[in-house]
Amino acid sequence: MITKLSPEALASLPSIRDKWITNGLRTCTATDRDSAWEGIKKAYRIAGREEPALCIWMESPYKALIACSVLAQVSDQVSAQVLAQVSAQVSAQVRAQVRAQVSDQVSAQVRAQVRDQVSDQVSAQVRDQVSAQVSDQVSDFWRWWLIGAFYDSGWLSFYDSLKDHCDLDKLEGLVEVAQSASFAWTFPNIVVFSASPAIPITRDDQNRLHNLNRAAVEFGDGWGVYAIHGIRVPSDIITDPSSITKDRIEKEPNAEIRRVMMDKFGVARYLRESNSKKVHADDFGILWAKNIPDDEPLVMVEVINSTPEHDGVLSRDEALVRFSKNSPVCHDGMMIPLCQAPESLRFKEYFLRVPPNMQRAKEAVAWTFDRKEAEYNPLFQS
């Protein structure tokens, strides 16, 4: 009975974690298909079942699940549950050989981190995307015993860290399937495979699915998952931003998708085009607010840039029409009122998002400098 991990075993955990994260996120090659097929046959044998006679390869989970639906209609016994049988045997064996606190320690350091980066971030969104596009009958197949890199990297990394302490030969077949960057649905005599993504999965610096130009997860047949900072969005929000309109934003029931569309559309543009309310104006700017259903109000302060720029879109006189004549601007290193600035200067206007509890323009501008309203009195600019 193992009661604690050796220093060597502990030192190996980061490399095991990184190996399975990399495997769970990698793309599939043509040679992986042979490995996946051999691995699944081995898994059937280990589970005490007859080897499957036929494998069906599809290029995406979407098409694979449709194939599963067709097979289910002609099969009396729907799922072979190879994964369930093998994992149950292995789990019982590990429990008998490893003390619970060791399992907890390894799980916390390896399996949980792999699951967070691979299973939760990738497979959950792929599953949701499939469910959104196919009927309930087809999407129900997602809950079958599914073997693959996305879905099993979390628990396989856990057992990988204990391979020197336990006899885990029963996992060989499942490991081969997962390491082939493929995944499979198991029937009694047939296996439906889906290849993993055809191009690298893209994520942001917080490991959330993210791509502003294409699908963050894209398969060989063109099907994929479109996401911005982990928020799954309709494909045209990314591929055709011109499809985003003020009315579409306001009709979108999902608050997270609505925020993404607003960012792509331009928050300042949305504020201008959506009958927002002018809350307050003073020498420092104009405070605007727009109530958003099922979300916090959109509140922004409109300001003129204090330092004139040669490519400014507003002349001094045009700026005077929109902003207070006493708006502080910088000239020759000193802050002067806008009305005293030379006519030749040009300015830009900016919208800065501020907390919804702002009530005055100066208060909002001061907040952007991490100051209280009474503390914000700029006299010069360097």
N, C-alpha and C positions, 0 to 999 in steps of 0.2 A: 504494500500500500504506500503510495507516494503522499507525503504530508507537506512537502515544500519543494519548490523548484530550486535547482542548483544555480549558482551565479552564472554559469555558462548558458543554462537554459534561459534565464532571464535576459541575458545579453543578446540572445538570438531572436527575441520577440519582435523588435523593430524590423528586422530584415524579413521575417515571416509576414508581418503585417504589410510591408511595402510590396512584397512579392504578390500577395493576393489582391491588393488594390490594383496593381498594375495589370494582373491577369483579368480581373473583373472588368476593366475598362478598355482592354485592347480590342483590336479589330480581328476579323476572321479571315484566314487565307484558305486557298483551295486545298492545301495539304492537310488542313485541320479536319476535313471531313472524314478522311480515313481513320484518324485517331479517335474522333467522336464515335464512329460506327463500331470500332473495336472496343472502345470503352463501354459503350452501352450494352454490347453483347456480354462483356465480362460482368457488368452489374447484374444482368438477368441471371447469369449462372450463379453468382454469389447469393442472389435472392432465392435460389432454388427453383427458378423458372426456366422454361425452354427458351432458347435464344429466339429473338424476333427474326422473322424471315424477310422482312422488307423494311427499308427506311425511305422516308419521303422528305426531300429537302426543299425548304421554302426560304425565300430571301429575307423575310421579316416576320415578327410575331403576329402581325395582323393577318397575313396570308396563312401562316401556320395554324392559327386558331380557326380560321374558316375550314381548313382541311380537317382539323380535329372534329369540327361540328358534323362534317359530312360522314366521317368514319363512325362517329357515335351513333348515327342513324342506322347503320348497318351492322352494329356490333352489340351483342347481348351483354357482354362484360366490358364496360367502358374503359376503366383504367387499371393497368397492371400494378400500379403503386409500388414500383421498384424502389423508388427513393424511400418510401415509408418503411419498407421491410428492412432495407440495409441500414438506414439510420437508426432504427429502433434497436437492431442487434448491436451496433457500434456503441450507442449511448449506454446500453446496459453494461457492456463490457468496460467502458471507461469509468462508469460510476463504481464498478467493483474494484478498480485499480487505482483510482485517483480520489483523494480526499476533496470534499466540497470546496474548502477554502482555496485549494490550488486551482480548481476549475474557475472559481470566481476571479481569482487574480489574473489568470490567462485571458478569460473572457473580457475583463475590463480593459486589458491592454492591447488585445489583438482583435478578437471577434467584433467587439462593439465598434472599434474604429473602422474596421473594414466594412461592417454593415452600414455605418453612417455615410461613408463615402461612396459605396457601390450600391448596395441594395436599396437603402432608403432614398438616395438621391437619383439613382438611375432606374432601377426596376419599378419603383413605385410610379414614376411618371410614365414609363412605357406602358405599364398596366392601365393607368388612368386613360392614356391616349387610346389604347385599344378599346377599352370599355366605352369611350365616347364615340367611337366610330362604328362599332358593330352591335348587333342585337344582344339582348340579355342572354340569350341561349349560348351564343358564341363566347361572350365575355366570361360566362360562368366557367369555361374551361380553364381560365387563368388560375382558378383555385385548385386545379388538379396538381398531382405531384409532378412538379416541374424541376428538371435537372438542368443546371447551367451556370455559366460564369457569373452573370449578373446576380443570380438568386442564391447561389450556394457558397459564394466566396466567404461570406461571414462565418458560417458554421464550419466549413472545411478548413479555414485558417486556424480555427480553434483546435481542431483535431491534429492539424499539421504540427502545431506547437507541442503536442504530446506524443508524437510518433516514436520518439526514442524511449518512451516509458510504457507504451501499450502496443499490443499487436493489432494494428489497424489495417490488415490486408483486405478486409472486407470493403474498404473504401476505394480500393484501387480503380475500379471501373468508373465510379462517380467522379473521382479526381481527374481521370483521363478525359471525361466528357467536359468537365468544367475548364480544364486547362486547354481544351481545343478551341476555346472562345466560341462555343456553340451552346445551344440549349435544346432540350427535347421534352416532348410529351410522350409518355409510355403507354402503349396499348398491349394487349396480350400477345399479338403476333406482329405488330407494326409499330414503328417509332416515327413520330413526326419531328423533324429537326427544323429549327430556325437558325440561320447564320446570325452571328453578332453583327454590330454595325460595320458598314463597309469603309467608313472613314473615321478618324479618331473622334471620340466624344470630347466635347469642349465644355469647360466649366470656368467659373469666375474664381477669384482669389479666396473665396470661402467654400470652394468645392461644390457650388450649386451649378446645375445645368444652365449654360448661358451661351448664346451666340446671337449677335445683332444682325448677321447677314444670311444665315442659313439655319437648318435644323441643328440643334445641339447634339441630337442622336439621330444618325441617318443610316438607313439600311440600303442594301444593294438594289432594291426595287424602287427606291425613291421615297418610301414611307419613312416617317420619322417623328421626332418629338421636337417641337419648337418651344424654346424657353428663354426667358430673360431673367437673370438672377434668381433662378429656381422657380419662377412662376411660369407654368405652362400656358401658352397663348395660342390662338388660332394662327395658322401659318401666314395668312396674308398680312398680319400686323408686322411681320418681319420682311416678307418678300415683296409686299406692295403697301408701303406706309401711306400712300395717297388714298388708300381705302378708309383710313381713319378720319372721321369727321366729328364735329362737335356733337351732332345728334347721336352718332354711334356711341360716343363716349358716354353720353348721358343715359342711353338705353342699356348699357352694359350692367347686368345685375351683380357680377363678381367684382368686389371692390379692388382686389389685387390686380386683376386684368385691366380694370378701369385706370388704375394708377399707371400701369405700363403704357397704355394707349395715350394717356395724357402726356407722359414724358416724351413719347415718340412724336406726338402732334405738336408739342411745345406748350408748356404750362402757361407761359405768358400769352401766347396766341389764344389758347383756350379761354383764358380769363377775359381777354378782349372781346371774343366772339360769343360769350355765353351770358351776356346781361349781368355781369357781376356788379356788386354794389360798391360805390365809393364811400368808404367809412369815414375817412378823415384826410385832410390835406394841411400841410404847414410848410415852413421854409425848407424842410428836409426831404419832402417827398409826398407821395399820394398813397394812402392805404386802401387796398381793394380786398373784398371778401366775396366768396361764392359758396353757398351751401351745397354740399355733395350728399346725395342720399346714401344712408348706411355707411357714412364715413365722416371724418372730421372735416370742418369747413376748410376750403382752400383760401388762405390769407397771404397776400403778397404786398410788398411795398415797392412802388415804382419810384425810381430815383434817376437823377441825371448823374453821369460820371463827373466826379469833382475835378478830374484832370482832363482838359480838352485834348482831342486827338485829331490828327490831320484827316483821318477817314471817318470822322463823325458824321452821322446822318442828319443831325439837326444843326442849323445855324443858331447863332445866339438869339436872334429874334424869334425863330421857331420854338426854341426852348422856352422863351419867356411866355409864349402862348400856353404852354402846358404846365410849367412849373412856376413857383413863386419867384418874384423878382429878387427876393433876398436869399434864394438858394445858394449855399456856400460853394464856390468853385475856386480852383487853384489857378493863380496866375503869377508867374515869377516867384514861385515858392511860397506865396502868401495866399490865405483864404480871403476872397472878396465876394460881395454879392453878385449874383448873376447879372443884374442890370448894369453893373459897372465894368463888366468884362468887355474887352475889345470886340467889335462887330465881326472881325475876321475869324474868331474862334469857332470851332465846331464841336458838337457834343454827341454822346450816345446815351440812350436811356436803357435802364436795366430793371428787371423784375426780380426781387429777392423773396424767396418763400420764408415766412416767419411763423411762429406759433399762433394758433387761432385765438389766443387770449389777448393779443395786441390790440390796443384801442386807438393809438395815435401814431402818426407817421414817424415822428422823431423817436418815439419809444421803440418802434420796429427797427429803424436804422441803428439805433444804439445797441439793440439786441444782437445785430449781425457783427458788432465789434466786441461782443461780450461785455457790454457796459449797461448800467442803469441809465434811464433817460436823463436824470439830473447830472450824471457824470459825463455825458457826451456833449462837449462844446468845442469842436475843432477850431483852432485858431490859425494853424498853418499845416502844410503837408510837405514832407521831404521825399 
